Each structure stands twice: as C-alpha cells, then as structure tokens.
Amino acid sequence: MPPHKWTDESRDASCYYPDSTASRFRRPSSSSNSTGSQERSDDEADDEREAFCSGERPLIRSRGAGGAEDNDACCGFKTRHIFGFMGFLGFAVVYAMRVNLSVAIVAMVNQTAIPHTNSSVVDSDTCPMPEPNRNDSNINPQKEGEFVWDEATQGLVLGSFFYGYVLTQVPGGRMAELYGGKKIYGYGVLITALFTLLTPLAAHWDLPLLVLVRILEGMGEGVTYPAMHAMLAHWIPPLERNKFAAVVYAGSNIGTVISMPLAGWLCSLDFLGGWPSAFYIFGLLGILWFICWMYLVYDKPADHPRISCAEREYIERSLKVFSEANTHLEDEQDEEEEEQAIQAEVEVLAVPDRSRTQRLPVEEPIPWRSLLTSVPLWAILLTQCGQGWAFYTQLTELPTYMSNILHFDIQSNALLNAVPYLTAWFVGIACSALADWMLARRYISLLNSYKLWNTVASVVPSLGLIGIIYVGCDWVWVTFMLAGVGSFGGAVYAGNQMNHIALSPRYAGTMYGITNSAANICGFLAPYVIGLIINHRETLTQWHVVFWLAAGLNIAGNFIYLIFASAEEQSWSKARRRGITRRSLHA
C-alpha cells in the first residue's frame, strides 16, 4: 500500500511503481490491534494516490520560506518549458538544414542528360507523362538543373551527410554526460549551420568537396540527439517525459514540414540563384537560434540562475525518488538503509541549497562491456535500424520518386512530401499524451507501453509503404498512405525513444548515441542501396522493391524488440549509481 499522506516527491515513482514505492514509505503498525485502522488508512491512501496519478491534484505545491505559496509555482510558462521550446526549435532548424538537399537536388540535377534504360519495359510499368495542355496545377514542367548526376551519384551525395552523422553520436552523448548538454547541443547546431552556408559553394566547386562539406555538416548535427537525451534526464520528471520528448523531438517533423515546401518554393525562384537560397536562409536561421540558446538554456536546473525555487525543488525531488525506487526493487537486503538514505535526501532537497546540488560525484569509466552485451539495448538498436531505414527511404528518396515517377513539379513535390511529417507530429504528441495517461492510471506497465507504441510506430507506417505499391500512380492515394497511415510513425516517442533512460539514467546519452549511430548508418546505406536497385530504371517495379525492403526491415526490427525489450534499470547501472550515492551521502 502507498503512504497515508502522499507527497510530491513520491508521486512520480508511485504512479509507475505503485507496489515497490509503497513498501518504501509504509510505516509499520505498532500492534496487531491497529489492523482495522491501518486498512482504513490504506484505503484513504489509495484514493489519494489515484487523485495524484490522475492529475486531479497539482504536481507542485511548493511554499516559500515563510510558508506562503511560491508565486512561481502557479500555472504558467516554466523554465523547463523554455528549455523544451528551444530544443524544439533547435531540432526544427537542424532538420530543415538536413532535408533541404533532398528537395534541392531535384532542381540541381539535369534529369534529361542522364541515360535511362526504360525502353524495354511495358507501358504499364511506368506512370504516364502529363499531356502538355493538361490543366493540372499539380503537374507542371520544370527547369533542368546544372549537374549531371546519375542515381548512384545522387545517392552518394544524399547519404554523405550520414557518414559524419554516425561518427559523433557516441562522443556527443558522452561529452554531454560529462560536460553538460548545453554547449554540445548548441555548438552542434552552429557547426551544421556554418557548413550549410558553404554547401552551394562546394557544389559548384567540386563533387568531392560537396561530399566532404556534407560529412562535416553531419558531424555537427550528430551530437544533437544524444545531447538532448542527456539533458532530458536532468530536466524532466518521469511522468512528463513521454509528452515532453514528443514535443521536443517533434521539432524534426516541424522543421521538415516547413523546410520542404519553403525549399521547393525557393528553388523555383531566381532569388540568390534559385536552389542556393535554400541553404543560405536555413544556415542563417541556425546561427540566430544558437545565440538565443546560449542565453536561455542551462545544463541542469541547479545551474539555471532564473529558475524558481519551487520548480527546481520539484524536478530534483521527482528525479531522485524515481531513481531510488528503481534501486529499491533490486536491493531488498538493504531496505532499511535505503529508507533512511532516501528520507535524508528528501529532507535536504526540501531546502533549496545550490551549493549542495552542484557538487557532482566523481565520474567512473563507462561499463562498455556491459553496454555492448546488453540484450535490451540491442533490441532498441535493431528496431531503430528498421525504423531508420524506412524513415530515410521516405526522407531522402520520396522527392525523387514524386518527380521521376509521378511527375510532380518541385513545388507540389515538396509540399506533398512535407504533409506526412505534419501529421506524424500531431499523432506523435497524441500518442505520447495517451501513453502518459495510461501509465499514470496504471492501465499498462511501462514495458508494455514501450512495446505497444513501438509496434504502432513500426507496423502501421510499414503498411503505408506497402500500400503505395498497390495504389500505383494515383497521387491522392499515395499521399494518403504517407500522410494518413504513415503518420503513426510519430508514436515512436512513446516507444523505444525513452527506453534508454529506463535502462540507465546515468548513461542515457551514451546509449542513445550507440543506437542512433546504428540507426543512422541507414541514412547513407538506404540511398546507396536504392540507387543500386533503381540503376537507371525508373519503373514502378524497381520502386516497389524499395518499398518492400523498407517495410520488411521495419517490421522485423519491431519483432525483435517485442521479444527482448526491457524497462528495468540494468544491474550494471544500479551498482555504480548506488555506490556513488552512498559515498556522496557519507561525505
């Protein structure tokens, strides 16, 4: 049973782990005669717990030194919301800089100068070209580009970004854990912006130089996701993580939604030479964002000079109790010692003391062997690889499919390719909010929640890719398969994305770097393999192979995740964290 009087610091842990947390805070009965009153007290505690977990009571009821309510604790835009908003904008900017080449390359390449071998195929294996006098606003002739790059070369250019992107994933996550995510994330976006500005110059100068610039741009952006993951572990209480991560990481969807049609429009103009303007504008936006980020955001709540005492106290207590609840599950022999340690820490955290919370434990070496042999971590890695292949097939190759197969002009092409990311954003937030609600109500366990939403994020979009095969040249149904069925890919934020923090809050950034590196290898493998599959044969049959491959890998990765996933903190993470916690308490 839970404690009789529920406190804010026990709420987050209790809603996820009601049984284990209850035993920790339960006060034993002094005599057997008090059994009846104890049962009534437990019933009252159950009602009170339900009120907290359902959100009917406030998360923060902080009081100032004089006992009055802290004015900053009332409803409003809090410091962690500013952090989340800036993180959202950061991902929007870096994704705008990442995907603009996928749109611009349609305007950069001279398709008529590339030899094709479609003469031997039957007419039913290609989509009909639009008639010159056809009154269709979606299908218009477009200007040919200045570069003669075949499909394999285009795949190399599009995939070169990910050569650099995978190199900095693990270092970025580890540096964020050691030195804080603010500078790592911020400078990562800045480097991406600077090399985005250099992209048009490199393209006109030499193809190898363009590939090098894209690799360096990818290296800058590669640190962003692991650094943000490490910051979320310090800033966001457990019961807010799914919704919060969905909003922050959804910046990638919004950046794609905005940049694709905007890049397509810019490429159709003569402003700054046409397609180069897409790189100049997004690069400048990245520099402007960097200036705001460095002023507004800090590594941890304890480092922020403008955060309210109420919010800082709530975040730190929520994270501490949730972390200790996990430790308690595996340390029954030390139950009494753990109880005393947690009570002491809660009492200390009740008084805002910046000097104490800023004193960090000595870092220990990363348990690389344990990480690399962790079966649940491999389950996350493999499902992310499947999702990554499907995602990058859509991100980098669908503009080419829309142009060469469905014969869309660049503006209509970019607009229709942006719609799926907008719908995925809405679905992602909705699924994450529903996931948090189900967890708070205890309708589902944390592990089953991860598995449920990961399955939705993998299987449903895969069915959309398969659907594209059967709808053929009907662009309305193609759009529905991508924007309607494919939008459920946004459920991934309530799926495996937060699983790293559950396995090891201490090494969440490093672990995310490992899995994201593997997933983004698909970023350069997918365009390269697709280029080999197409190989000058722009036919429906060849593109159907592309879509079958993406759907199959996505579903297979999810199947492995369902078997081997875990939501428990791993023993190698607990042992190290318990040792550091106890040393810090006795210091």
N, C-alpha and C positions, 0 to 999 in steps of 0.2 A: 504494500500500500504506500501511497505517497505521504509526504509530511502533512501535518494538520494545517499549518499555515504556509501557503505557497509564496515563495519569494521570487523576484525577477531573475535572480541568478540561477535558480533551479529550474526555471520554466523550460528553457531550450532543451536541456538534457532530458528532462522528464517526458516531454512530448515525443521524443524519438525513442527513448529507452525507459519506458514507464516502470518496468519491473526492477531493473537494476538500480535506477536512481532512487526508487522508493526505499530500498533496503539501506541505502547510504544515509538518508536523512531521518529514518524512522527512529523514534525514541522508544526504547523498550519499556514495557509495562513493569511497574514496581511490584505488583502482586497479581495473583490469578483472579482475585475478586474484581479486578478492574477490566475484565474481558468485555463485558457488555458496553461499558462506556468507551472502551477502545474501539469497538466495532462501529459505534455511532460516530466516533471521531473520524474513523477511516471513511465512512460514508460521506461525511461532510467534506473530507479532503478530496474524495473522488469528484464531487460536484465542483469543488473549487478548481481542481486540475482541469476539468472539462471546460470551465469558463476561460481559463488561461489559454489552453491549447486551441480553443475555437476562436480566439481573438475577441471575446466579449469583455475582457479586461485589458487595460493598457500594458504595453510592453515596458514602459518606463514610468516609474512613479518616484522620481528622484527628488530629494529635498536638499535645500541648501543648508549651510552651517547653522542657521537659525531655526531650521525646521520647516521653513516655508517652501512651497513648491518652486522648483527652479524654473524660471521663465523660459529657458531654452529647451526645456523638456516637453513643452506643449507642441501641438501639431504644427508642422512647418517643414521647410527645406533644411535638412540637417547636413552636417559636414560629410557624412558618408554618402549622402545623395549627390553632393557636389563632386566627390571623388568618382562616383559611378557615372555621372553625366559626362565628365571629362574623359573617362575611359571609353564611354560610348562614342564620343566624338573622335577620339584617337583611332579606334577601330574603323570608324566610317572613313576617315582620311586615308589610312593605310590601305584599306581595300579599294578605295577609289583610285589610288596610285597603282595598285596591283592589277586591276581588271581593265584599266583604260587601254592597255595594249591589245587586249582581246578584241575590243571594238575597233581601235585604230588600225589594226593590221589589215582589216578588210579594205580600208581606204589606202593603205600603204602599198599593197601588192597589186600588180598588174595581172589579173587572172587570165586575160586573153592571151598573154605571152607565154603562159605555162602550158606545155603539151599535155593533153588528156587522151585517154585510151577508151573512151566510151562508145566508139563507133561500132563495136561488135556486140553491144548489149541491146536487148529488145527495148522498145519504147516504154513498156510497162514498168521497167526497172528505173525509170527516171521521171522526175516531175516535169510537166510541160512548161516550156518557156512562155511568159506572158506575151500576148499579142501587142504590137506597137500602139494600136488605137484603143486598147482596153482601158476603160475608165475605172481604174482601181487605185485608190490613194495609197494602198499598202505596197504596190509593186511598181517601181519606177526604175528607169535606167540610171546607172551611177557612173561617176568618173573613174577611170582606171588609175591605179597607183603608179608609183615610180620604181618599185622594187620587184624584180623577177625572182620570187622565192617559191619553190615548189612546196608540196605539203610537208615533206620531211624537214625542209629548212624552216618553215613556219613553226612546226612542232618544236624544233630546237630553240628558236627564238622565244616562243611562249613558255617553254619549260625551263629555260636557263635561269629564270628568277628563282626556281625552287632548288637549284644546286646550292645557291648561297643560303637559302631559307632554312634548309635542314642542318647546315653546319653550325648555326648559332643557337639552336633550340636548347640543347642541354647546357652549354655555357651560360646562356641567358637566364635560364631558370636558376642555376646555381649562384650566379652573381647577384640575382635578385634576392635570394635567401640570405646571402652573406652581407651585401651592401645596401639592400633596400631596392624596391622595385621602381621608385620614382625616377631616378636617373636612368636606369636601364631601359625602362619603357619609353621615357621621354627622348633620350638620345637615339633609340632605335627608330622612332618615327622621324626624327630630324634627319638622320642619315638616309632613310628612304626618300624623304622629300628632296634632298640635295641631288641624289642620283636620278630621281625622276626628272628634275630640271635638265639634266645632262643627256637624257635619252634621245631627243631629236638630233642633237649634235653628233652623238655616237652613231646613230643610224645612217646619217649622211656621210660620215667619215669612213666607216668600215664595218662589215658584219661582225668580225671577231670582237671589235671594240664594243659594239652594241651588246653582244652576249656577255662580255665582261661587266659592263655597266649594270645589266640586269642581275647578274650574280651578286654584285656588291649591294645593289638595292635589296635583294632578297636577304642578304646577311643582316642588314639593318632591321628589316621587318621581322626577322626570325626570332628576335628576343621578346617581341611584344606579348604574345600569348602566355609563355611561361612566366614572364614578369608580372603580368596581371593576375595570373593564378596565385602566385606567391602573395600578392597584395590582398587578394580577396580573403585568404586565410587569416590575415591580421585584422581586416576591417569589417567583415560581415558576419553577424551572428548566424548560427547554423540554420535556424528556421527561416531566414531570409535569403539563403544562398541561391536556391533554385531560381526564384523570381529575379534576384539581383543580377545573377550571372546571365540570365536570359536577356535582360535589358542591356547590360554592358556589352556582351558579345554580339548582340543583335546589331550593334553598330556596323559590323561587317556586312549585314544584309542591307542596312540603310545606305551605307557607302556604295554598295553595288547598285542599288535601286537608283540612286541619284547620279552616279558617275556614268552608268551605261547610256541612258538617253542623252545626258549632257555631253558626253564624249562623242556620241553619234552626231549630235547637232553641231558641235564644234568642228568635227571633221568635214561636215558638209559646207562649211563657210570658207571664206578666203582670209579670215582673221588670223594673223600671225602664221600664215602659210597653210592653214587648214588643220590637219591632224596634229602638228606640233603644239598647237594651242592647248590641247587636252592635257599634255604633260606639264606645260608651263603653269597653268591655272591651279591644277591639283598640287603641284610642288610648292607653290606659294602658300596655299592653304595649310599645308603641313607645317611650314615654318611658323605661321601665325599661331597654329594650335600649340606648338612647342612652347612659345613664350607664355601663353596662358597656363599651360600645365605646370610649368616650373614654379609659378607663383601660387597657384591654388591648391596643389596636392602635396601630401607628405607621405612618408613610408608607412607610418603607424599612427594610431590615434594619440599615443603618448608623445609623438613628435610634433603634432599639429598645434601651433600657437593660438588658433582661433576656435578650437572645438570646445563645446560646452562641457562642464564637468559631468553633467547628467548623462550625456551621450557617451562620453569616454568611459565612464564607470559602467554603463550598461554593456557596451561592446566587450570590454575586458572581462567582466564577470561572466557573460554568456559564453565566451570562448573558453575561459578557464574551467568552468563547471562542466561544459560539454566534453572537454578533453579529459578531465578527471573521471567522468562517468565511463568513458571507454576503458581507461586503465583499471577501474574497479572491477570490470567484468572478468579480467584475467588475473586478478591479484586478491583472491578471496582470503588467502592466508594472512595478508597484511591489512585486513579490513579495518581494524581499529586504528592502526597507524594512519591509513589513508583518510579516515574520517576526521581525525584530528588535524591532519595537514590541510585538508580542504577547508575545514572550518576556520583555521588560522588564516588561510589565504583570502577567504571571503571577507573576514573581518578587516584585513588590511586593505583590500580593494575597496571597501566601503568608504575609505578616506582617500580622496584624490591626492596622491603623492607622486609627482612626476619623477622625482629622483630615483624612487624605488623601481618603478616600472621601466625606466630607461636602462637599468642595469641588466645587461644581457648575459646569459650563460656562455661559457667558453664553447666555441664550435668544435665538434668532433668530426672526424673523417666520415664521408658518405659511405654507407654499407653497400658498396657496389655489387658485391656478390649476392647479397640478399635482394637487392633491387632487380638484378638481371635474372635471378632464378625465381622471382615471384610469379606464380601462376596467375593470380588475379590481374597483375599488371600486364602480363602478356595477353590476357583476354581483352583488356582495354585497347592494347596496341593493335591487335588484329581486327577488332571491329572498327577502329578508327581508320585503319588502312582501307577496309572495304568502303566505308563512308567517304573517305578521301578520294578514292578512285572515281566514285560516282559523282562527287561534288566537282572535281576538276574536269571531268568529262563535260559536265554542263557548263562550267565557268569558262573554260578556255576554248572548247570546240563547238559549242552550240551556235555562237555567232557565225562561224564558218558554215555550219550546216544550214542555217537560215538563209545565208547568202547564196551558197552554191547549189543547194538542193531545192529550197522553197523559193528562191529568187527574190528575197526581200531587199529593198534598198537599205542603206546603212542606218538611216534614222528610225525606220519602222523596225528594223532588225534589233537595234539597241533597245528600243522601248519594250518590245515583246520579251526580250531576254532579261529585262530588269524586273518584270512583273513577278516571276517566281520568288525572287528574294524579298519582295514586299510582303507577299502572302506568307512566306516562311517566317518572317519577323512576327507577324500577328499570331500565327499558330504557335510559334515558339514561346511567346510570352503567355499565351492562354494555357498551353500545356504545363508550363513551369508553375503558374499560379495554381492550377488544378493539382499538380503533384504536391506542392507545399500544403495545400488544404487537406489532401488525403493523408499526408503524413501527420499533420497536426491532429486530425481526428482519429488517427490510428486505424484507418481503414486498410492500410497496406504497410508492410515493413519497408525499411529503407532499401534493402537489397531487391525486393520485388518491384519497388518503384523504379529503380535503375533499369531493371530488365524490361519492365513494361514499356517505358518510354524509349528505351534504346531500340526495342523491336519496332515500335511505331516509326521511329526516325529512320530505320534501315529498310524495312519491308515495304512500307507504303510508297515511298518515293521510287523504289525499285519497280514496283508495279506500274508507276507512271512512265518510267523509261521503256518498259516492255509495251505499254500502251501506245507509245509513239510509233512502234514498229507496225502496229495494226491499223492505225489511222492514216498512214501513208502521207499524201500530200495535202491533206486538209489542215490548213494552218490554224483554224479555230480549235480543232480537237487537239492538235499539238500543244497549243497554248494552255488548254485545259489540263492536259496531262502534266505539264510542267508547273503551272501556277496553282492548280487545284490539288491534284493528287500529290505532286512533288512538294507542296508546301509543308507537309508533315515532317519533312526533314528538320524543321525547326525544333521538334521535340527532343533533339539531341542534347539540349542544355539541361533537361531534366533526366537525361540518360547517363551516358558514361562521362560527361564533361566534369561533373562534380565528384566522380568516384575516386579520383586521385586524393582529394582531401580526406575522404573517409578512410582510405588505406593508410595514409601517413600525412597528417597535417604538417609535420616538420619538413618533409621532403616533397611537398606537393609541387613546387616549381620545377624541381629536377625531374620528377616523374612525368610531369606534363611535357617537359622538354623531350624526354625519351619517346613518349608515344606520339607526340606531334611531329617529331622528326621523321619517324617511320611513316606516319600518315602522309606527310608532305613529300616523301620520296615519290609518291604517286603524282605529285604536281609536275614532275618532269618525265616520269615514266609514261603517264597516260597520254600526253600529247605526242610523245615519240612513238609509242605503240600504235596510236590511232593513225599517225602519219604513215606507218608501215602498212597498216590494214587498208587504208584508202589508196595510197600509192598510185596517184594519177587516175583513179577510178571513182569518180564522183557519182555513185549509184546508190539506190536505196538498199540494195543487198549488202554492200560493204558497210554502210552506216548502221544497218541492223545488227551486224556483228559487233560493232562498237557498243551499241546499247545493251545487247545481251550480255556482253562481258562485264559492263559496269554493274548491271543488276545482279548478276550471279555472284560477283565478288562481295557486293554489299550484303546480300542475304547470307552468304557463307560466313562472313565475319560476325554477324549477329548471332548465328547459331553457336559459334564457339563461345561468344560472350555469355549466352544463356547457360552454358554448361559450367563455366569456370569462374564467373564473376563473384566478387565478394564485397561486402560493405563494412567489414570489421577492420579496425586498425590492426596492421600486421605486427606480429610479435617483435620483430627486429626494430620497429619504430617505437613500440611501447617501452621496451627495455632501455633504450637510450634516453627516451624522454623522462621516464621515471627516475633514472639515475641523476639527470640534470636537475629535475625538480627538487629532489630531496637535498642535493648539495646546496641548491640556492636557498632552501628553507632553513638549513642549519648554518648558513654562512653568517 
